Amino acid sequence: MRKVGLLFASVFWGLTLHAQAGLPKLTLRNIEGKSVRLDTLSNQGKPMIVSFFATWCKPCNRELQAINEVYADWQEETGVKLIAVSIDQAQNINKVKPLVDEHGWPYEVLLDPNGDLKRALGVQLIPYVMVLDGTGTIVFKHNGYTDGAEEELYEKVKEACGK
């Protein structure tokens, strides 16, 4: 009986690690200064990618640029939406919009200068990406970036929408 209980507990623990609740009840500002409540973000039943970055983080910028090159195709096939979250501190926040504009990134960009969202989600290192399924459940997390890693990310997006 004890072994069955341990087995159940380990399976339950594994499932909770794999799929977590969505974004916390926090409010951040976007690069236009508008307040955005994270727990209300939705993509009409389609997956979302949340990508943490900073203007000074070269791998972050390479990742967001690599995704940008295929983003239109990703959206067409899966309807995915990417939300980029800058963790630049307040004194550097004015560098975010020029960087986004320079690269022509079509993403929704949120500002987390105090690290509230980063802390709430346990993000330690950037770049850090998460995939949320159509219900807003976090189904994949990954930190770091190497060239080509966006292909694995896209596979996770397709899994999140059942493709």
N, C-alpha and C positions, 0 to 999 in steps of 0.2 A: 504494500500500500504506500509506503514511504517513497519507493522508487517512482511510482506513478505520480505522486505529488511533485517530486523533483522534476520529472519529465515535463509535466504540465507547466510548472513554474518556468523552466528553461525555454519552452516553446513560447509561452506568453511573453517572457522577457525579450526573446528574439523578435517577436512580432512588434512589440512596442518600440524596439530600436529601429526596425525597418520603416515603420510608418508612424509619424508623430503628428500631433495636432499642428494646425497651421500657424499663421503669424500671430504674434501677441497683440494685446490691446494697447498699442502705443500710437502716438501721433507724431509724424515727422513732417518736415516741409519739403516740397519739391523745389526744383531749381528756379521756379518762378515765384517762390515764396508762399505758395498755397499749402494749407494744412491738409495732410492725408492720413486718415485713420487706417492703420495697417490691417486690422481684423475685418475691415469692410472691403478690402481689395478683392476683386474677382475678375475672372476672364470668361464669364458666361459658360462655365462647365468645361473649359479647355485648360490645358496645363499652363503654368507660369514658371519662369526661371527667376530666381532672385540671386543677383550677383553682387557681392561686396567688393568694392575697389577703393583705391585712393589715387589721386592725381600723380603722386610720386612713385607709385608701384608699377614698375615696367611690365612684369608678368600680367598684372591685372589689365593693363591697357592693351597688351598683345592679345589677351583672351577676348576682351570685348571687341577688339577690331576684327579678330578672326571670326567671331560669331556674326558681326555685322556683315561680313562678306557673304554669308549664307542665310542670314536672318529672313529675308523675304521668302526664300524657298521654304524655310522651316515654318513660317507663318502660313504659307499657302497650304502646306501639307497637313499641319497639325493645329493651326490656330494659336500656337504658343505666343505668349507675351513675355518680354523680359523687363524686369524692374532692376535697375542698377542702383545700388545703395552706396553712396560715397561716405567713407568714414574719416574724411579729412577733418581736421580740427578747425575750430571757428576761425582762426587766423588765416587758414588756407582755403576756406570755403569759396572765396571769390575766384579761385582758379578752376572750379569744377565746370561751370557753364562754358567758359572759353574752350576747355579741353573737349567737352561733349560737342560743341559747335564745330570745332576744328576737324574732328573725326566724322562729323555728320551722323552721329549715333542716333537712331530713331527711338531709343529706349525711354521709358519713363524713368526719371532720375530723382531719387530721394536723398536727402541729406541727414546724416546721423553724426553730427559733430561731437556729441557727448558720449557716443558709443552705447546708447540705450538699447537699440535693437541688437547690436553686436553682442552685448552682454546677455540680453534676454535669450538669445539663440545659442549662446556658448561658442561664438565664433572666436577662435584664437589667432589664426593666421589668414592672410589674404594672399592671392585671390581665393574667394570662397563662394561656391555656387550651391544652390539648392533647387530642386525641382519639386513643384507642388502639383498634385493631380487636379482634376477638375473640381474636386470638392474642397480644395485648399489644404489637403493633407500633405505634409512633407514626405516625399517618397525616395529622395536621393539627396546626398550631401557629398561635397568633394572640396578639398582645398588644394591649392597649388595649381600651376598650369605649365604644361609642356606643349609644344607645337603638335597639333592634331588632337588634343584632348577634347576639343569641341565635338568631335565625332562620337565619342562615348557619351557625352552630354546629350547629344541629339538622340541617341539610342534610348536613353532614359526618358526623354521627352516623349518619344513614340510609345514606349511601354506605358507611360502615364496616361496616354489617351487611347490605349488598347490597339495600337497599330504594330 
